[in-house]
Every structure is written in C-alpha cells, then in structure tokens.
Amino acid sequence: MLAMLIDAARRRPRGMLWLQPRENEAPLGAWRDEKDEAWREAPLRCDHLGPWLIGLRLSGRRLWLWPDSGDAASLRRLRKALRSLP
C-alpha cells in the first residue's frame, strides 16, 4: 500500500492552470508544467466541484485541487468560472 501511495505521489501532475473567462461561453483552459514553458491550450472538464475539493480532467489527465492549491480568492474565482463549463 505504501509503495502505491509513493508511486501515485511521484506521478501526480504539477504545473499551473490558466483559465480565460469568456462572455456566454465556457472558459478557455491552458496548462504548463514549468514556469518557463509556453502555455498549451487544453480541453478542460470539471467533474467534481465541492467546497473543499475540485476535480478536473485536463487533456485526459486527472487533477485534484485542494484548498492549499492556491489562495482562497483564486480558488473562489476558479469555482465561479468552472460553474459555466458545459
């Protein structure tokens, strides 16, 4: 069990998510792994939007955003933007 947890932690995606809100449309999503990398547009889907945990699918990868994934104001804005996703 410990080996599975260590392996999952090693493979967990790390990077930065960027959302561009748009009027009357779903926001555009982009991702980059490193600070110096260029942003890559990526299809984004939210399949869990709770008060503490946000579950995303980004280009087929599973991302979980926890309360410590960003500051409270940024996560609040993200939740608001994600509500507009189809």
C-alpha positions, -999 to +999 in steps of 0.1 A: +000+000+000+028+024+009+045+017-024+013+026-043+010+059-025+046+068-032+041+059-069+009+080-071+026+110-055+055+108-079+032+107-110+009+134-098+008+163-123+024+196-112+021+228-130+000+258-135-036+261-148-048+292-166-084+299-174-096+327-196-132+336-188-154+344-219-188+360-222-216+335-227-191+307-234-171+282-214-137+295-203-106+285-222-082+263-204-044+262-207-017+243-188+021+245-184+044+222-164+072+246-157+072+284-152+094+290-183+072+268-206+047+282-230+010+278-222-007+249-240-044+251-246-061+220-232-097+207-231-109+211-196-138+194-178-149+197-142-165+165-128-163+175-091-169+209-077-171+209-039-165+235-012-130+220-005-121+198-034-122+205-072-118+175-096-107+183-131-099+164-163-074+183-184-063+167-217-072+133-202-052+138-170-069+138-136-062+168-114-074+173-079-072+209-065-071+210-027-076+241-005-038+246-005-036+245-043-040+283-044-051+313-023-088+315-013-097+343-036-082+325-067-099+292-059-132+311-054-128+327-089-119+293-103-151+277-089-172+306-103-156+301-138-160+263-136-197+266-130-200+279-166-184+248-181-208+226-201 
